[in-house]
Amino acid sequence: MPSSNPIFARNRALNGRDPNAPLMTKEQLENLYAQPSAGPAQTGRMTYDDVMIKTGSLFAVLLAAAVVGWFVPALALPMALVGFVLGLVNAFKREPSPALIIIYAAAQGVFLGGISGIFEGMYSGIVLQAVIGTFSVFGVMLALFASGKIRVTPKFTKMLLMAVIGYGVFCLVNLGVMLFNPDMSMFGMRGIEVDLPIIGRMPLGIVIGVVAVVLAAFCLVMDFDMIQKGVQNGIPRKYAWTCAFGLMVTLIWLYIEILRILALFRGR
């Protein structure tokens, strides 16, 4: 009898339907089993390609907006404030909002274009140097992470978080000094000259800037680790926007720090 055939029995189990329902043929079953298993893209899970596409899209928006900022530098300050607010909103949202993340990229693009144009007018070639420096750091940290020479551990995360908070406090204090002390340089306390052993006299901002670049570089490792664990754990594809946003924030921070260090060196 057909019901005693194991193929028909398994067919009924797969269909989960009435035993009297039409059954698949042996050839149809073999074709079904021969098909490849569904991958992350078919099941709605995040992939590395998803993160790369979202990151590339955000940087395309940022570069387009940077052109506007380059020619209209007066927009840099208001867009910096907009970007700061949107950065906080996106960072604390439980669910990623592609629209808000794209607007953040546009606002930051105008800001970066504005300050880049100003610094380029003061020191020719400095923007290209800062861009090369940013991507060099990115490439080195990606290679170190991919090779397994740097790994994210709870201790690593805790120490990095404390250091970043400390740097953030310094930035707030420095901003206050710049706002309430008009005699300060455009870099605030960063422009103060200090005497260092062996190295000699140099602006404090160069020392602080090097520390900030190191912190940003380690934050890139955190971003890479978040992406890797997200793909391995099969998180929903929508969180590729969160990963792309994290990479953009870190790279923007890294670029600004390198640009500032170069300006301090060139302005001595």
C-alpha positions in Angstrom: 0.0 0.0 0.0 1.2 3.6 -0.7 0.9 4.5 3.0 3.5 1.9 3.9 6.1 3.5 1.5 8.6 5.5 3.6 8.7 8.2 0.9 5.0 8.8 1.2 5.1 8.7 4.9 7.8 11.4 5.0 5.9 13.3 2.4 2.9 13.5 4.7 5.1 14.6 7.6 6.6 17.4 5.5 3.3 18.5 4.2 1.6 18.5 7.6 -1.6 18.0 5.8 -4.5 15.6 5.5 -3.3 12.1 4.6 -5.7 12.2 1.7 -4.1 15.3 0.2 -2.1 15.1 -3.0 1.4 13.9 -2.4 4.7 14.9 -4.0 6.3 12.4 -6.4 9.6 10.8 -5.8 11.3 13.0 -8.4 9.8 16.2 -6.8 11.1 15.1 -3.4 14.6 14.4 -4.7 14.7 17.8 -6.4 13.6 19.4 -3.1 16.3 17.7 -1.1 18.9 18.6 -3.8 18.3 22.3 -3.4 20.8 24.3 -1.3 19.9 25.3 2.2 18.6 28.7 2.8 21.3 31.2 3.6 21.3 34.4 5.8 19.9 36.4 2.9 16.9 34.1 2.4 16.1 34.0 6.2 16.4 37.8 6.8 19.6 37.6 8.8 22.4 40.1 8.6 25.4 39.5 6.3 28.7 41.2 5.8 27.5 42.3 2.4 24.5 44.1 4.1 26.9 46.0 6.3 29.2 47.0 3.4 26.3 48.1 1.3 24.7 50.2 4.1 28.1 51.7 5.0 28.9 52.6 1.4 25.5 54.2 1.0 26.0 56.3 4.1 29.4 57.5 2.9 28.0 58.4 -0.5 25.5 60.6 1.3 28.2 62.1 3.5 30.5 62.9 0.5 27.6 64.5 -1.4 26.7 66.7 1.6 30.4 67.5 2.1 30.5 69.2 -1.2 27.8 71.5 0.0 29.6 72.2 3.2 32.9 72.9 1.3 31.3 75.7 -0.7 29.1 77.0 2.2 31.2 76.7 5.3 28.8 78.8 7.3 26.6 75.7 7.5 29.3 73.7 9.4 28.4 74.9 12.9 24.6 74.4 12.7 25.0 71.0 11.0 27.5 70.0 13.7 24.8 70.6 16.3 22.2 68.7 14.2 24.7 65.8 13.8 25.4 65.7 17.5 21.8 65.5 18.4 21.0 62.9 15.8 24.1 60.9 16.8 22.7 60.7 20.4 19.2 59.8 19.2 20.5 57.0 16.9 22.9 55.7 19.6 20.2 55.2 22.1 17.4 54.0 19.9 16.6 50.3 20.4 15.5 49.8 16.8 17.6 51.4 14.0 16.0 54.1 12.0 17.4 54.2 8.4 15.9 57.6 7.8 17.5 59.2 10.9 20.8 57.5 10.2 20.9 58.9 6.6 20.0 62.4 7.9 22.8 62.1 10.4 25.2 61.2 7.6 24.1 64.2 5.6 24.4 66.6 8.5 27.9 65.3 9.4 28.8 65.6 5.7 28.0 69.3 5.6 30.0 69.8 8.8 33.0 67.9 7.6 32.9 69.6 4.3 32.8 73.0 6.0 35.7 72.5 8.4 37.7 70.7 5.7 37.4 73.6 3.4 38.4 76.0 6.1 41.5 74.0 7.0 42.4 73.4 3.3 42.4 77.2 2.8 44.8 77.6 5.7 47.1 74.6 5.0 47.0 73.4 1.4 46.9 69.6 1.1 45.9 68.9 4.7 42.6 67.3 3.8 44.2 64.7 1.5 46.7 63.9 4.2 43.9 63.5 6.8 41.9 61.2 4.5 45.0 59.1 3.8 45.7 58.9 7.5 42.2 57.9 8.3 42.0 55.0 5.8 45.5 53.9 6.8 44.4 53.5 10.4 41.3 51.8 9.3 43.2 49.3 7.1 45.8 48.5 9.8 43.1 47.9 12.5 41.0 45.7 10.1 44.1 43.7 9.3 45.0 43.2 12.9 41.5 42.2 13.8 41.1 39.8 10.9 44.4 38.2 11.8 43.3 37.7 15.4 46.1 39.8 16.9 43.5 42.0 18.6 40.5 40.6 20.3 37.7 42.3 22.2 37.4 41.0 25.8 35.3 42.3 28.7 38.5 43.9 30.2 39.3 45.5 26.9 35.8 46.9 26.5 35.7 48.3 30.1 39.1 50.0 29.8 38.3 51.5 26.4 34.9 52.8 27.6 36.5 54.5 30.6 39.2 56.1 28.4 36.6 57.4 25.9 34.5 58.9 28.7 37.6 60.6 30.1 38.4 62.0 26.7 34.8 63.2 26.3 35.0 65.1 29.6 38.2 66.8 28.4 36.4 67.8 25.2 33.5 69.4 27.2 35.9 71.3 29.4 37.9 72.5 26.5 34.7 73.6 24.7 33.7 75.6 27.8 37.2 77.2 27.9 36.9 78.2 24.3 33.4 79.7 24.7 34.2 81.8 27.8 37.8 82.7 27.1 38.0 84.6 23.8 41.8 84.9 24.1 42.2 81.2 23.7 43.4 79.9 20.3 40.9 78.2 17.9 41.9 74.9 19.5 41.4 76.0 23.1 43.6 74.2 25.6 44.9 72.0 22.8 46.9 75.0 21.6 48.9 75.4 24.9 52.6 74.7 24.4 54.0 72.1 26.8 57.6 70.9 27.4 57.9 67.1 27.0 61.0 65.0 27.8 63.1 64.1 24.8 60.4 65.4 22.4 60.7 69.1 23.5 58.1 71.8 23.2 54.9 71.2 21.4 51.2 72.0 21.6 49.2 69.9 24.1 46.7 69.2 21.4 49.2 67.0 19.5 49.6 64.8 22.6 45.9 64.7 23.2 45.2 64.1 19.6 47.5 61.1 19.4 45.7 59.6 22.4 42.4 60.2 20.7 43.5 58.6 17.5 44.6 55.5 19.5 41.2 55.4 21.2 39.3 55.8 17.9 41.4 53.0 16.4 40.5 50.7 19.2 36.8 51.7 18.8 37.1 50.5 15.2 38.0 47.1 16.6 34.9 47.2 18.7 32.9 48.0 15.6 34.5 45.1 13.7 33.7 42.8 16.6 30.1 43.9 16.7 29.7 43.2 13.0 31.3 39.8 13.3 29.3 38.7 16.3 26.1 40.0 14.6 26.7 37.9 11.5 27.7 34.8 13.5 24.6 35.1 15.8 22.3 35.7 12.8 20.8 38.9 14.0 18.0 40.5 11.8 19.2 42.3 8.7 17.9 45.7 9.8 20.7 45.9 12.3 23.2 46.3 9.4 22.1 50.0 9.7 23.3 50.1 13.3 26.7 48.6 12.4 27.1 51.0 9.5 26.2 53.9 11.8 28.8 52.8 14.3 31.5 52.6 11.7 30.6 56.0 10.4 30.7 57.7 13.8 34.2 56.2 14.6 35.6 57.1 11.2 34.3 60.7 11.4 35.9 61.0 14.9 39.2 59.6 13.6 39.3 61.9 10.6 38.6 65.0 12.8 41.4 64.1 15.2 43.9 63.5 12.4 42.9 66.7 10.7 43.4 68.6 14.0 46.8 67.0 14.7 48.0 68.0 11.2 46.7 71.5 11.6 48.6 71.9 14.9 51.8 70.6 13.3 51.4 72.9 10.3 50.5 75.9 12.4 53.6 75.8 14.6 
